[in-house]
Amino acid sequence: MAKIQETFRNIFKIHELRQRILYTLALLVIVRIGSHITLPGIDTALLHEAAKNSTSDNLFGLYDLFVGGAFSNAAVLALGIMPYISASIILQIAGAVIPYFQKLQREGEEGRKKLTQLTRYGTVVISAFQAWGVTIHLLSIQSNNAPIVPEAVRGIMWTISTVAILVAGTMFIMWMGEQITEKGIGNGISLIIFIGIINRFPFALLDEYRLIAAGQRNIVIEIVILAFMVLVIAGVVIVTQGTRRIPVQYAKRVVGRKVYGGVTQYIPLRVNTAGVMPIIFAQSIMFIPATLFSFFPNNEFIASIAGYFSYQSFTYSFIYALMIVFFTYFYTAIAFNPQDVAENMKKQGGFIPGIRPGKQTADFIDNILTKITLPGSIFLAIVAILPAFVSKFGVSGSFASFFGGTSLLIVVGVALDTLQQVESHLLMRHYDGFMKGSKLKGRRF
């Protein structure tokens, strides 16, 4: 405890680090305030009444978790940062299959700026599409046989203004994320998702307590199930942090009087190179059907199809798991290119014993990476769909999601990533960090 207190004192001794932390906290407070400012034209009393009677065990409830309750509050920041993530996914996929985007990725800083601009344009399009779906969803909500959007307000002008506000809210929150990354501490996009998830935890805990007090939940069963979830996910995190090391021999080279090489080094291949990104990618894609279905709230045929994509359905979990496996391989291919590694080894005079340099080395590394990525992707899929199955045993989906699935991985990963950056600032100025002698590994989105 004394060490932690000393570390916090050291943090506020460093002017730059103190300013970065306070700047980050200020912007996160603005995000939370924006999540409680209701859209114009909505009866807030009826909205809150409807929220009490609604269930969070669905895809909209999961989306609400990511945006920190802004969706259920019908707030100006209801869309959160998810449209930006979806646009980023589309551009990354395009970079793997479309030559034009591949060229931009190889153009360095100029190409990166162009891709960033295209991502912003894509965010506007996706957020406008989702905002339109939100307006239709809001128009369909009723409480005590009264619509939350009064008849006097309804019309094309209300729809246009609401779409414009929601799109502006998404662009504003995207800008704040970029500002946190540049001038604050930690990754801005990650922290915005992080603070939204953390914000919902006290409410989910209180709702679960009320259900237990009312006799609708068995506390012993819930504790056993949640303990099991935590153990499973802890095991998955440990397994996916494992690595397979490939020995690389560097031949001796004599340049003048100096001798280079003649040593053995290792290429570490992680079981989970992609981190939590496949889950984020897959979840963003899975929100698209819900958006499409929201355009037809009174269509029975669409409603029957929507049932297959409900959060707790087997079809949803199966497709979700397959997409996580796919995106794990996809993101691993982006993050680690065996061909580039083999070429660099060849240029430096390195080789894998028993394997010829060049294409055979690249194929060898790719083969190993493919094999160890499979269990990592399956473990990630299990973690992601676990809350949906646990909720069938009496634990509410909103409460279970904090102890499993994407939420836990994001919370732990972002916390470690932010601590890592704080550690870097402390160590540069010869102060001890929170975990002296340890290596913190976080996640970025």
N, C-alpha and C positions, 0 to 999 in steps of 0.2 A: 504493500500500500504506500509506504514511504517513497519507494522508487517511482510509482505512478504519479504521486504528488510532485516529486522533483521534476519529472518529465514535463508535466503540465506547466510548471513554473518556467522551465527552459523554453517551452514553446512561446510563451508570451514575452520572453526576453528578446526574441528575434523579431525585429520590426517587420521585415518582409513576410515572414510566416504568419505573424499575428494579423497583418493586414489581409493576407490571402484567406485565412480562416474566417475572419469577420465578414469579408466580402462574400464568401460562399454562403455563410449562414444568412446574410441579408437577402440574397437572391432566393434561397430556399424558402425563406419566410414569405416572400412575395408570391412564390408558387403556391404555397399553402393558402394564402389569402385569396388568390385567384380561383382556387378550387371551391370556395364558398360564396362567390359572387354569382347569384343566379341570373340566368339569361332573361332579358326583358320580355314581358308579356306572360310570364308564368306565375300562377297562383302558388306562392311558396307554402301556404298552409296545407293546401290539397296535395302538393308535391311531397311534403314530409309525411302526411297521412298515408299516401300511396306507398312510400318507401317502407313504412312500418309493416304493411301488409304484403309486401313483395318478398320473394325468396332470393337469396344470393347464391343458391346452388345451381347456377347456370352460367353460360358463357358471358352474359352481360355482367354478372357478379364478379367473374374473373377479370374482365376488362376494368371494372370499377376498382378492383384491387390494385391494378397497375397504375391507375391515375389517381390513387389516393382518395377515392370517394367523390371525385369531381363529376363522374358520370351520373351517379344517383342524385347528386345535388343539382343536376342540370346546370352546371356552372359554365362560365365562359371558357374555362380550360378543360372542358369535359372530354375532349379528344386526347388530351395529354400529348406525349411525345411519340406515341405508337405510329402515326402516319409517317413521321420522319424515319423511323426504323424500317417500316415497310418500303419506303422509297430507297433506302440504303441497300436493302436486300435485293431489290429489283436491279439496281445498278451493279451490284457485285455479281449477280447471276449473268447480267448482260456482259460484264467484263470477261466472263469465262467462255462465252459463246459467240459474241459479236466482235468482229475485227476492229471496228471503230473504237469501241470502249477499251479493247485490249491495247490499242495504240495510245490512248490517253493515259492508261495506267503506266506505260513505259516512258512517258514524257516528263517524269519528275514533278517538280513543283508546279509548273504550268498545267500539266495534265491533271494534277490533284485539284487545283483551283477550278478547272473546268468541270471535273466530276462533282465537286462540292456544289457548284452552281446548278448543275443538272439535278442533283439530289434535292436541292431546295425547290426547284420547279416541280419535281415529282411530288414533293411533300404538299405543295399547294393543290395539285390535282387530286391526290388521294384524300387529303383532309376535306376538300370540297365534296367529294363523293360520299365520304363517311358522314359529313355534317348533314347532308341531305337525308341520309338514312336516319340520323338522330332526330331531325325535325318530324319525320313520319312517325317515329317511335314515340316521341313526346305527344304528338297529336292523338295517339291511340290510348294514352294512359288516362284512366279515370279513377276518382276516389269519391265514394259516397254518391255514385251515379252522376258525378259532375266532372267534366274534363279539366285537367290541370291548366290547359291553355283555353281561356274563355272564348266563347263564340265571337265576341266583339273584336277580339284580337286576331283571330285566324284569318288567313288570306295569303296571297302571294308575296305581299310586302313583308309580312312577319317571317315567312320562310326564307326570303332572300336576305333579310337583315340577320336572321339567326345563323344562316350558313356563313355569311361574311364575318360575323363575330367569332364563330367557332374556328374558322380558318385563321383569322388574325390571332386568336388565342394560341393555336398550334405553332404558328410562326414566331410568336412572342416567346413561347416556352422553349422553342428550338434555339432562338437567339440567346436566351439566358443560359442554356446549356453550354453553348459555345463560349460565352463569356466566363463561365465558371472554369471551364477547361483552360482557357487562356490566362485569366487573371486570378483565379481562385486556387483551390486545392482539390485534387481528385479529378475524375472524369465527370463532366457536367451532366451528360445524358444519363450515365449510370446513377449518379446521386439523385437526380430527379425521380427516377423509378424507385430508388431505394427509399427516399423519404415518403413517397406515396404508399409503399408497402408498410413501412413502419407506422405510419399514421393510422392505418386501419386496424392494427393489432389490438389496441385497447378496446375498441368498439366490438370487435369479434369476441374478445375475452369476456366482456360484459354481457353480450348477448348469450354466450354459452353458459355463463353463470346463471342467468335468469332461467334458461331452459332446465338446468340442473335443479335449481330451487323449485321450479314448477313440477318436477318429477318427470319431465319429458326426456331426460338424459340420465344415463347411469354413469356416475363419475368414475367408478372403478374400471369399467370397460373402456371409457375414454382414455384414462391414464395409461392403461395397458396398450391400447392401440397406438396412441401417440408416442409412447416409449419405443414401441416396435418400429414406427416410422423413423424416429430419430436414429435408432441403431442401424437401420437399413441404409439410410442416407449417409451416415457417418462412414459405413463400410464402403459405399459407392464412391464417396469423395476420396477415401484412402486408396482404393483400387485404381481410380482414374488418374491419380497423381503419380502412378508408377511409370517407370521408363524401361526401355530396352536399349542397352548401349551397344553400338556397333564399333568394334576396334578399327582404327585407321592407322596404317603404318606410313611414316614419312621417311623416304630414302635419304641417305646422306648426300649433301651437296657441298662442295668446297668452293668458296668464292674468296679468292686471295688467300688470306691466312685464317679465315673464319670457316667453321664447319656448321652447316645447317642441317636439320632433320635428324634422322636416326632415332626418332622417338615414336612412341605409340600414343595416340590420342583417341577419344571416343566421341561418337555422334549420339547424343541422347534422343531417342524417339519416345515421345510421351504416349501413353495409352489414350489420353484425352487431350490431343493437341488443340482442339477447337474450343475447349472450355465450356461455358454456358451458352455460347452464341447459337448453337443449333436449336436449343429450346426457345430462345428469343425469336429466332427466324420462324420456326414452325408455329409458334403461338401467334405471331403477327399474321401469318397466312391463314390460320384457322379462324381469325376474327372476320375474314372476308365473307364467308357464307352467312354469318350472323347479320352482317351489314346488308347483304343482298336480300335476305329473308325479311328484314325490317321494312323493306319497300312494300310488302304485301301482308300487312298485319291481319287482314280479314279473309284471306284466301285459305280455304280448308286444305286444298291440295299442297300449297306451299308449306302450310303448318305441319302437315304429315311428314313432308320431307325434312323440315327443320327438326323434327323429333329425332331423326337419325344423327343430327349434328349437335344435339344437346350435350352439355358438358359431361353428364354422367352416362351417356350411351356408350355401348361397346364399339359402335361404328366410329364415333368421334375419337375414342381412345386408340383404336387400331390405326386410323389414318394419321393421327397425331404422332404415334410412335414411329410409323414408317417415315414420316417427314423428318423426324428428329434423326433417324439413322441416315437418311439421305443428306441432310444438311451437315451432319457430322463429317461425312466423307467430303462433301463439297467445300466446307470451310477449311478442313485439313489440307485439301489440295491447294487452296489459296494461300494458306499460312506457311506451308512447307512444300517446296518444289524439289523432288528428288533429282531432276535433270540439272537444276542450278547447283545443287550440292555436289553432284558428281563432276560437273565442269570445274567448279572451284577446287575440288580435291586434285583433279588432274593437273590444273595449272600450278598448284603448289607442290606437286610431286608426291601426293599422297595416294594410297590405294588400300583397298580392303583385302587382307590376305586370302588368296584363292580366287579372287574375282578380278577380271580384267578391267582396267580403267575405262571410263566413257559410258556407253550405253548399257553394258552389262552391270556396271556399278549402279546406275540409275534404276535399272529394272530390279536389282537385288534389294535396294533400299525401299523402292515402291512396294515390292512384295511383302516385306516385313511390316511396313507401315499399314498396308491394307489389312493384314492379319490382326495386328494389335489394336487397330481402330474399331474393328467389329465389336469386341466386348465392351469397349468404352462407349460406343454409340448405344448398345443395348442397355447398359447401366443407366445412361442418361434418360432413355425412353422410360425405363422403370420408375425413375425418380419423378419424371414429369406426370405420369398417369396415376401414380400412387394415391394422391389425395382424392381423385374421383372414385376409386374403388373403396378407400377407407370410409368415405362419406356414406356408403351403403350400409355400414355397420353402426350407424347412429350418430357419427361425428359430422357436424355441419361442414359443408365444403369450404366456407369462408374461414373457419377456424383451423381445419386440417391443412389448408394451403400454407399456413405460416410454419408448419412443421414438416413440410414436404414439398416436393415439386420445385417449380421455378423460384418461388418466393425465397425459400431458404438458401438456395444457391446464390441468388442475387444479393441477398442481405449479407451473407458471409463474404462473398467475393468482393463486393464493393467496399465493405468495411476494411478488408485486408489491403485492397488497392489504395485506399485513402491513407491508411496507416503507413503503408510503404512510402508514399510521397512525403508524409510528415517525417518519417525516419530519415529520408534522404536529406531534407533541410537541416535536421538536427545534426546528422553525422558530418555534413559539410562544414559545420561550425564547431565541430569537436564536442558535441553534447551526446550523452547516451540517449538512445531511443526507448520505446516501450519494451522492446524485446531485444536486448543486447545480445549479439552473437547469433541471432536467428535470421532466417531468410523468409520474408513475407512474400507471398505470391497472391496477387489479386486478379480480378477479372475486369475487362473493359468491354464496352458495348459500342 
